């Protein structure tokens, strides 16, 4: 059994070093998918001291230990002889990795939820690295711009969709866990993380504070959104209404523009009930309505 564990650790180290060659910073993980190195401050915590992110010079700070330096990676795995997996830190140069975790354990169809988001917000997921999880889920790797900090979240984007951003990590392909092995989907192993679509990036970024509209901004921008809805053809009416309502709430004019958007949607063929339901959904999606 000990020999098997050593072989698993050796194989995992090889996978981790290969990931580091692609510019992905890594840390060793245990079979439970948690960082394999215990915090050096665990036995003698000081509640008055600021959180240590590795400034002490020792290992055991989770994602803050992540590195692309082969020598340091070997030292990390030498200090974690039972590691059977590795984590890839998100949000770091050069890829500024964003992970979209499509879960299967929540009882929801997360892939369908992502497709619905893409339809409503007019974006497509580009060809990119896809990692298959032992439970049947998928991790989509996307690259973000360096000036945007994407936070970690669980089901905020949509039910069953978790996001790994700055301060988080993804389980790397080749990792062995209690439930099985992570692997890359066929045809995606040699791809680079694709740029995150701007419309999706706006959904992933921290919610902006509500801005109080001025009469001029409400009039000009609001009228443009109403016209956008009025120009909808059959098959795109609900999508256009949802998009316009999201932009209205993001700009702080949602409540003032709701009636005009409902009227425009009804004139294109939606029922008033359908229009109000779509606008309410947009309010929730942008953090401006009840959840």
C-alpha angles and dihedrals in degrees: 000000000000090000090051091051091050091050091050091050092048092050091047091051089054091053091047093051090049090053090049090055087062091055096262115138112223143193131190117260133199125232087270090061091246124123107283096218120079119229112264087220095055098098097042108030118180109205091193095055121091116254111277116227095182099300088126089068096237130113123251105078097118116224090004088071091060115127144167092207108111093211093052091045091054089049091051092052092044087057090049104048093167096054112128098172143032135222126221114217116231128218097031131125132298101021100021085210122217118192122207107199112201102197127202099188097074094073092243130108098246093177090057090047090054091048090052091051090050091051094047095046097038101239136121129213107242125222105283145142112305121191119199116217126214090247093057097261128127135226115208115203117214132173120231132199116266094241096057120079110204112199127216114259141172118219092334092118092046137322111294095013116111124184127214114201139141111356093017135095141209125224106251124234112265093037117135118216137172089273102042145282129320114225140175118255114251113278096015104080095091096043122106118233103276121232112270111250109253093235091054091045089057089055092048097048119093112279111265121236113262111265120215108236125231119221091251095050092046091051101046100036094036094053091050091054091048090051089049089058093044090055092059119122126208110291095030103055097099093042093052092046092051092048093048093047091050091052090048093052092044088055094047096249099098098108092045094047100040096093093049091048091050090050092049092048092050090051089056092053108271119125118246090246092053092048095049091047092052092048091049089052090052090050091053093045091054093045094251100109141052116290 
